[in-house]
């Protein structure tokens, strides 16, 4: 045993060096990708396509936020519309009623949603599998009904943002969508970087262990309940930031426009489509799903035959059957997939 121990040290050092090199490569690739995205608005002058780009980037960031809980920790939530709506309403009410700048409103909404996630997580994380997913749907629908009947936040009528001069302070730009694109890119880059940091941390390893086998992880000393709660809080915080940005972008919100069930699906599906539990899966999935959804809705949705929804569903089914690991797995050889599984 003693004679065999020394050769292990160089092997361990090589493994650590390889791991650090892979993480550095991911960071360099991310810098290049986000720099390329930042240059896109200057070659894209069509307002409609700019809108599609903004939504794609926003949903990529929101899918990455969902991926923290659903992808890395394995807790499939279908109620993230609750956090999205909380962020949208917190930002809107603070700005419209009290004159608080949207930047602070988004932060307040994020903290509120993180607190709500911790409060709801205490009973919900006692459930497992599809029972947990059903519980998140029910809670989000209860939240939707409450907001529908809450006069302080406008009830079913919603809240209209006041018209102000273009300004980064109020995050309002009536004639120029480029600032919104830059904000969406910065938001996506922030969520991606936080996910990258977590992926290589103790929490990241704990979350993946919980996802693989919670009972086995607990037997090895992983604090399963605390891991789930932490993942839920981080995921809810960033989802609410996205809700505040969306409210500023559209300048009007009502319960159905920020808290309906379709939002929960649109947060989860890009991650599932692109590659759940990966750094780039949500962006790849959103880059396919959101333009397809928006463009097909524009050109086919008006026919009243639901062809846009059919294409949408067919795409998801094909990928689910052909590549359960997501579209991203098509671009990685087997060796790279094994490396990806060990960040």
Buried (B, 14 or more C-beta within 10 A) or exposed (E): EEEEEEEEEEEEEEEEEEBEEBBEEBEEEBEEBBEEBBEBBEEBEEEEBBBBBBBBBBBBBBBBBBBBBBBBBBBBBBBBBBBBBBBBBBBBBBBBEEEBBBBBBBBBBBBBBBBBBBEBBEEBBEBEEEEBBEBBBEBBBEBBEEBBEEEEBBBEEBBEBEEEEEEEEBBBBEEEBBBBBBBBBBBBBBBBBBBBEBBBEEBBBBBBBBBEEBEEBBEEEBEBBEBBBBBBBBBBBBBBBBBBBBBBBEBEBBBBBBBBBEBBBBBBBBBBBBBBBBBBBBBBBBBBBBBBBBBBBEEBBEEEEEBBBEBBEEBBEEBEEEBEBBBBBEEBEEEEEEBBEEB
